[in-house]
């Protein structure tokens, strides 16, 4: 049962990695830049995933980070995010 719980936890915690790419940085024409980094671990004592993502679209900036940990005592985690948009008045 413990192995099943760990397998389910790892699958759920790795989902953000499917959406993004580890260590991704890019720039688009027209003024924009993105950066993202994700890490995950699965060990005998538990499993976890963290991520940091930032973007500058030329008219707005955004940043988000998160972390999730699962072990025999349960699941814990947290996240933070901020964004700002700039208009041409």
N, C-alpha and C positions, 0 to 999 in steps of 0.2 A: 504494500500500500504506500509506503514511504517513497519507493521508486516511482510509482505512478504520480504521486503528488509533485515530486521533483520534476518529472518529465512535463507535466502540465504547466508548472510554474515557469520552467525554462522556455517553453513554447510561447506562453503569454508575455513573458518579459522580453523575448527576442522580437516580438512583432514590430516595435518601432524601427528595428534595423531593416526590416523588409521594406518599410515605407521610405526610409532614407538610406544614405550610404555612409559608411564610416570614413571620417576624414575628408569629406567632400568640400571643395572650394571652387567657386565658379564666378564668372563675371559675364554679364550680358551687354550687348550693344544698347545704347540709349541710356546708359547710366544705371548700373545695378551691380550688386555683388552679394554672394551668399557664402556662408561657411557653416559646416556642420561636423560634429564629431560624436560618435557613439561608442560605448564600450560595454561589454557584458562578460560575466563570469559565472561559471557553474562549477561548484566544488562540492566536496563531501559535506560541508557545513551549511550550504545554501546556494542561492543563485541571485544575481542582481544585474541591473542594467542602468546606465547613466547616459545622458546626452546633453549637448550644448548646441544650439543653433542660432545663427544671427543672419540678418538680411538687410540690405540697403537697396531699395528699389528706385532711388532717385527722388521719390516724393514721400517716402516713409522709411523708418527704420524699425526693426523688430529684433527682440532677443528672447529666447526661452531656454530653460534648462530643467532637467528632471532627474530623479533617481528612484529606483525601486529595489527593495531587497526582500527576499523570501527565505525563511529558514524554519526550523522546527517550532519556533514560537509564534509564527504567523507571517504576515506580509506588511511591510511598511514602505513609505515613500513620500516624496514631496516634489513640488514643481514651483517654478517662478517664471513670470513672463512680463515683458514690457514692450510697448510700441508707441510710436509718435508719427503723425502725418503732418506734412508741410504743404500748405496751399500757396498759390500765387495770387496775392490780393491785388 
